[in-house]
Amino acid sequence: MSLLAFLIAIFILVGFHEFGHFITAKWCGITVERFSIGFGPVLWRKKPKNVYDTEFVLSAIPLGGYVKMLDNRNGEIFTEEQKLRAFNHQVLWKRSLVVLAGPMANFILAWLLLTALFLSSPIQLRPILSEPTVNSIAAELGITEGDEVRGFAELDSTTEQIIQTDSIKSWNRLRWKLLKTVFEKKGFVLELDHEGKGLYRVQFTAEQIQKINFQGDLFGQLGLIPSKTDMDLLFKLEVDVPTALLLSSERVYDISYVSLMSIKALISGDASVRQITGPIGIAGMAGKSAQSGIIAYFGFLSLISISLGLMNLLPLPMLDGGQLVFDAWEFVTGSPVSEQFRALAIKLGLVGIITVTCIAFYNDFLKVFNG
């Protein structure tokens, strides 16, 4: 089940990403020679009927994909008609748009999946808290088992004043609010309700949040853990189409922001590289979500789709983000980077990607062998 769910996820996520490049290139009048899901030996192909049509292939290594466009930067002599259809002969804005379209397609896919998820009346967990862990911030503040979170307010980092109070109906929504605020190292206020105590507010200060160790259990250190799943704590989230669109937009933003902050924490050393997950870990998550039902699988796909979009926007020469950096240089200076510099940058970028991939595989194997 894990392998099948993983392969389906790769087909959908990579296919949508490459389709973003493909459809935008076609719109710009660029010839796409090959559309491939996977790398390496070709397992299946649909040959083009005409010279400027696209060959569609499935390849043996399901760890990505690519769109090969007509291009003569290798020195090949092109006719005037070929130049009109070649990627490298297009104006800068068209080339940049084609590059950007892949990651954007992943964000659009995540937004569509999350909208469908919210419209499906998903089962949610009420934000009722269990007994705070010992020495946690929540324990120090007097939060007790059975407290239900009704509202969340972020505090201004300078004045410690409430910026805006958001209504909280589910643990899932609270979780993303907490992650975002913790990564920002800002304080926040929880509006709580408890039988006997009534409504009251508790403030987590920025000073307390800044002491959190990102290499440990964030929620455990906060002391904010959902109560054990009980049928009385579950409810169906019923929303209309406009609300679903709004919630999915908010969730795409939250996931993107937290993911970027996680990358920043890895680079700064605040977070451990052991948290990097590779294909084996993703396959395991895909299998578990698929076994939990199509709604959980949609949630998994949306999360990975956003991660894929963000990863491709990183300024590494092998990725879309690296090409956009080259485009920015060309826009500012009026001339493209030299092919020698591009080749060197791509080699260095490839070393970086291979290093991260090896770390991810190592972490996956450690998890497998250590259970």
C-alpha positions in Angstrom: 0.0 0.0 0.0 2.8 2.4 0.9 4.6 1.9 -2.5 1.4 2.2 -4.5 0.3 5.3 -2.6 3.8 6.8 -3.1 3.8 6.1 -6.9 0.3 7.6 -7.2 1.4 10.7 -5.3 4.5 11.1 -7.5 2.4 10.7 -10.6 0.0 13.4 -9.4 2.4 15.9 -7.9 5.2 15.6 -10.5 2.7 15.4 -13.3 1.0 18.6 -12.2 4.3 20.4 -11.7 5.5 19.5 -15.1 2.1 20.3 -16.6 2.5 23.8 -15.3 5.8 24.2 -17.3 4.3 22.4 -20.3 1.0 24.3 -20.7 2.7 27.7 -20.1 5.4 26.9 -22.7 2.8 25.9 -25.2 0.9 29.1 -24.5 4.1 31.0 -25.1 4.6 29.2 -28.5 7.5 27.1 -27.3 8.0 23.6 -28.6 8.0 21.0 -25.8 10.0 18.0 -27.1 9.4 15.6 -24.2 7.2 15.5 -21.1 8.5 12.9 -18.7 7.4 11.6 -15.3 10.4 10.0 -13.8 14.1 9.8 -14.9 16.3 7.2 -16.5 15.2 4.3 -18.9 11.8 4.9 -20.6 9.1 2.4 -19.6 6.3 3.7 -21.8 6.2 6.4 -24.5 3.6 8.1 -26.7 5.4 9.3 -29.8 4.5 12.6 -31.3 2.7 12.7 -34.7 4.2 15.9 -35.9 7.7 17.4 -35.7 6.7 20.1 -33.2 4.5 17.9 -31.0 5.4 16.5 -27.6 6.6 13.0 -26.7 5.1 11.8 -23.4 7.0 9.2 -21.4 7.0 7.3 -18.1 10.6 6.6 -16.9 12.0 4.0 -14.5 13.2 6.2 -11.6 10.1 7.8 -10.0 11.8 10.6 -8.1 10.8 13.6 -10.2 10.3 14.5 -13.9 11.1 17.0 -16.5 9.9 18.9 -19.5 12.5 19.2 -22.4 11.9 22.2 -24.6 13.5 23.1 -27.9 16.8 24.8 -27.1 20.1 25.3 -29.0 22.4 26.5 -26.3 24.5 23.5 -27.1 25.5 25.2 -30.4 23.1 23.5 -32.8 22.2 25.6 -35.8 18.5 26.5 -35.9 16.3 27.8 -38.7 14.3 31.0 -38.2 11.1 28.9 -37.6 12.9 26.8 -34.9 14.2 30.0 -33.2 10.6 31.2 -32.9 9.8 28.0 -31.1 13.0 27.6 -29.0 13.0 28.4 -25.3 16.3 30.2 -25.3 15.2 32.5 -28.0 12.2 33.8 -26.1 12.0 37.2 -24.4 12.9 37.2 -20.7 9.4 37.4 -19.3 8.2 34.4 -21.3 11.2 32.3 -20.1 10.7 33.3 -16.5 6.9 32.7 -16.7 7.5 29.1 -18.0 10.0 28.4 -15.2 7.7 29.9 -12.5 4.7 28.0 -13.7 5.9 24.6 -12.4 6.1 25.6 -8.7 2.9 27.7 -9.0 1.1 24.7 -10.3 1.9 22.8 -7.1 0.5 25.6 -5.0 -2.7 25.6 -7.2 -3.0 21.9 -6.8 -2.6 22.1 -3.0 -5.3 24.8 -2.9 -7.7 22.7 -5.0 -7.1 19.6 -2.8 -7.6 21.5 0.4 -10.8 23.2 -0.9 -12.1 19.7 -1.8 -11.1 18.5 1.7 -12.9 21.4 3.5 -16.0 20.9 1.4 -16.1 17.1 2.2 -17.2 17.8 5.8 -14.0 16.4 7.3 -13.9 14.9 10.8 -12.0 17.3 13.1 -10.7 17.1 16.6 -12.0 19.7 19.0 -9.2 21.8 20.5 -9.5 20.4 24.0 -6.2 20.1 25.8 -4.8 17.2 27.9 -2.8 17.7 31.1 0.3 19.8 30.2 3.7 18.0 30.3 5.8 18.6 33.3 8.0 21.8 33.2 6.2 23.0 30.1 5.1 26.6 29.6 1.4 25.7 29.8 2.0 23.9 33.1 3.7 27.0 34.5 0.7 29.2 33.3 -1.8 27.0 35.1 -3.5 25.4 32.0 -5.3 22.2 33.0 -6.7 19.1 31.4 -10.1 19.8 29.8 -9.3 23.4 28.8 -10.8 24.1 25.4 -9.2 26.7 23.2 -11.8 29.1 21.8 -9.5 31.9 20.4 -5.9 32.6 19.4 -4.2 36.0 19.2 -0.7 36.8 18.0 1.2 39.4 20.0 3.1 42.3 18.4 6.8 41.5 18.8 7.5 45.1 20.0 4.5 46.2 22.1 3.3 42.7 23.1 -0.2 44.0 22.2 -2.8 41.7 20.6 -2.8 42.0 16.8 -5.9 40.0 16.0 -8.0 37.3 17.7 -9.0 34.4 15.5 -11.7 31.9 16.4 -10.5 28.4 16.9 -12.8 25.5 16.3 -10.4 22.6 15.6 -7.0 21.3 16.8 -5.8 21.3 13.2 -6.3 25.1 12.9 -4.7 25.7 16.3 -1.7 23.6 15.4 -0.8 25.7 12.4 -1.3 28.9 14.3 1.0 27.6 17.0 3.7 26.5 14.6 3.8 29.8 12.7 4.0 31.8 15.9 6.7 29.6 17.5 8.9 29.8 14.4 8.5 33.6 14.5 9.5 33.5 18.2 6.5 35.7 19.0 4.2 35.7 22.0 0.6 34.8 21.8 -2.6 34.7 23.8 -5.0 31.7 24.1 -8.7 32.2 25.0 -9.7 29.2 27.0 -12.9 27.8 28.4 -13.3 25.2 31.2 -16.2 24.0 33.2 -16.0 25.7 36.6 -13.5 28.3 35.5 -15.4 29.8 32.6 -13.7 31.9 29.9 -10.2 33.1 30.7 -7.0 34.2 28.8 -3.4 33.0 29.1 -0.5 34.8 27.6 2.6 33.0 26.3 5.3 35.7 26.2 8.0 36.1 23.5 10.6 35.4 26.1 9.1 32.0 26.9 8.8 31.1 23.2 12.4 32.0 22.4 13.6 29.4 24.9 12.0 26.6 22.9 14.5 24.1 21.5 13.6 23.4 17.8 15.3 20.1 17.9 12.8 18.8 20.4 9.0 18.3 20.6 7.6 21.8 20.1 4.1 21.0 21.4 5.5 19.1 24.3 7.6 22.1 25.4 4.6 24.4 24.9 2.5 21.9 26.9 -0.3 22.2 24.4 -1.3 18.6 23.5 -4.8 17.6 22.3 -6.9 15.4 24.6 -7.0 11.7 23.8 -9.3 11.0 20.8 -12.8 10.3 21.9 -16.0 10.2 19.9 -17.3 13.2 22.0 -14.3 15.2 20.9 -14.8 14.7 17.1 -17.1 16.8 14.9 -17.8 17.4 11.3 -16.6 20.7 9.9 -19.4 22.0 7.7 -18.5 25.0 5.5 -19.9 26.6 2.4 -17.8 27.2 -0.8 -16.6 30.7 0.0 -15.5 29.7 3.4 -13.7 26.6 2.0 -11.9 28.7 -0.5 -10.8 31.1 2.3 -9.7 28.3 4.6 -7.8 26.5 1.9 -6.0 29.8 1.0 -5.1 30.4 4.7 -3.9 26.8 5.0 -1.7 27.0 1.9 -0.1 30.2 3.4 0.4 28.6 6.8 2.0 25.5 5.5 4.2 27.5 3.1 5.3 29.9 5.9 6.0 27.1 8.4 8.0 25.1 5.7 10.1 28.2 4.9 10.8 28.8 8.6 11.8 25.1 9.0 14.3 25.5 6.2 15.6 28.7 7.8 15.9 26.8 11.1 17.9 24.0 9.4 20.3 26.5 7.8 20.8 28.4 11.1 21.3 25.2 13.0 18.3 25.7 15.3 16.7 22.5 13.9 18.4 19.2 13.3 19.2 17.7 9.9 17.7 14.5 11.3 14.3 16.0 10.6 14.8 15.8 6.8 12.7 13.1 5.3 13.4 11.3 2.1 11.4 9.0 -0.3 11.2 6.1 2.1 9.7 8.3 4.8 7.4 10.0 2.4 6.2 6.6 1.1 5.4 5.6 4.6 3.4 8.7 5.2 1.6 8.2 1.9 0.7 4.7 2.8 -0.6 5.6 6.2 -2.7 8.5 4.9 -4.1 6.3 2.1 -5.1 3.7 4.7 -6.9 6.5 6.6 -9.1 7.3 3.6 -9.2 9.6 0.6 -9.6 12.8 2.7 -6.4 12.1 4.7 -4.6 11.3 1.5 -5.8 14.6 0.0 -4.3 16.3 3.0 -1.0 14.5 2.6 -0.9 15.3 -1.1 -1.5 19.0 -0.4 1.3 19.2 2.1 3.8 17.5 -0.2 2.7 19.6 -3.2 3.4 22.8 -1.3 6.8 21.4 -0.1 7.6 20.5 -3.7 6.6 23.9 -4.9 8.8 25.6 -2.3 11.7 23.2 -2.8 11.8 24.1 -6.5 11.8 27.8 -5.7 15.0 27.5 -3.7 17.8 29.5 -5.4 19.8 26.4 -6.4 21.0 26.2 -10.1 19.5 22.8 -10.7 16.0 24.0 -9.6 13.5 26.4 -10.9 14.5 29.0 -8.3 18.1 28.9 -9.6 16.9 29.7 -13.1 14.8 32.6 -11.8 18.0 34.0 -10.1 19.8 33.8 -13.4 16.8 35.6 -15.0 16.9 38.3 -12.3 20.6 38.8 -13.1 19.7 39.2 -16.8 16.9 41.6 -16.0 19.2 43.8 -13.9 22.4 43.7 -16.1 20.8 43.3 -19.5 22.8 40.2 -20.4 22.5 36.6 -19.4 25.1 34.8 -17.2 27.9 33.1 -19.1 27.5 29.4 -20.0 30.7 28.7 -18.2 29.3 30.2 -15.0 26.0 28.5 -15.5 27.7 25.1 -15.9 29.8 25.6 -12.7 26.8 26.8 -10.7 24.8 23.7 -11.8 27.6 21.4 -10.8 27.8 23.1 -7.3 24.0 23.0 -7.0 24.0 19.3 -7.9 26.5 18.6 -5.2 24.2 20.4 -2.7 21.1 18.4 -3.8 23.0 15.1 -3.7 24.2 15.9 -0.2 20.7 16.7 1.1 19.3 13.6 -0.7 21.9 11.4 1.0 21.0 12.9 4.4 17.4 12.2 3.7 18.0 8.6 2.8 20.3 8.1 5.8 17.5 9.5 8.1 15.0 7.2 6.4 17.1 4.1 6.9 17.7 5.1 10.6 14.0 5.3 11.2 13.4 1.9 9.4 16.1 0.1 11.4 15.3 1.8 14.7 11.6 1.2 14.3 
